[in-house]
């Protein structure tokens, strides 16, 4: 779901939808659906957009995701 970006290293693929499955213990799985808009920003569903302007603060390691 990521694409190369000269300034950021990698960025979310624009207009993308994928399902993330995480196994905690045998037989139990957490399923998360992820959508991105034309700018690669995570949104709540298909064809949705975030506000034109917003502040972002990200704290974490290299795998931290917005």
C-alpha positions in Angstrom: 0.0 0.0 0.0 3.0 2.3 -0.1 4.8 4.2 -2.9 8.2 5.9 -3.0 8.4 9.6 -2.2 11.6 11.7 -2.7 10.9 13.9 0.3 9.2 11.5 2.7 10.8 8.2 1.7 7.4 6.4 1.4 3.8 7.5 1.4 0.4 5.9 1.3 -0.8 4.9 -2.2 -3.4 7.4 -3.4 -7.0 6.2 -4.0 -6.2 2.8 -2.4 -8.2 0.3 -0.4 -6.8 -2.7 1.5 -7.8 -5.0 4.3 -5.2 -5.4 7.1 -5.5 -8.7 9.1 -3.7 -9.1 12.4 -3.6 -12.4 14.2 -3.3 -12.0 18.0 -3.7 -15.6 19.0 -4.6 -18.8 17.1 -8.2 -18.5 15.8 -8.6 -14.8 16.6 -8.0 -12.1 14.0 -8.5 -8.3 13.9 -9.6 -7.0 10.5 -9.1 -3.4 9.6 -10.2 -1.8 6.3 -8.1 1.2 5.1 -9.0 3.7 2.4 -6.8 6.6 1.1 -7.9 9.6 -0.8 -6.2 11.2 -3.9 -3.5 12.6 -1.7 -2.7 9.3 0.1 -4.4 10.5 3.3 -6.3 7.9 5.3 -10.1 8.5 5.2 -13.2 6.8 6.6 -14.4 5.3 3.4 -14.4 5.3 -0.4 -14.7 8.7 -2.2 -14.3 10.7 1.1 -11.8 13.5 1.6 -10.3 15.2 4.6 -10.4 18.9 5.2 -8.3 21.1 2.9 -6.1 22.1 5.8 -5.3 20.3 9.0 -2.4 19.9 11.5 -0.5 16.7 11.8 1.7 15.6 14.7 3.4 12.2 14.4 5.5 10.6 17.1 7.1 7.2 16.7 9.6 5.1 14.8 10.1 4.8 11.1 6.9 2.6 10.7 4.6 5.2 12.3 1.6 5.8 10.1 -0.9 8.6 9.9 
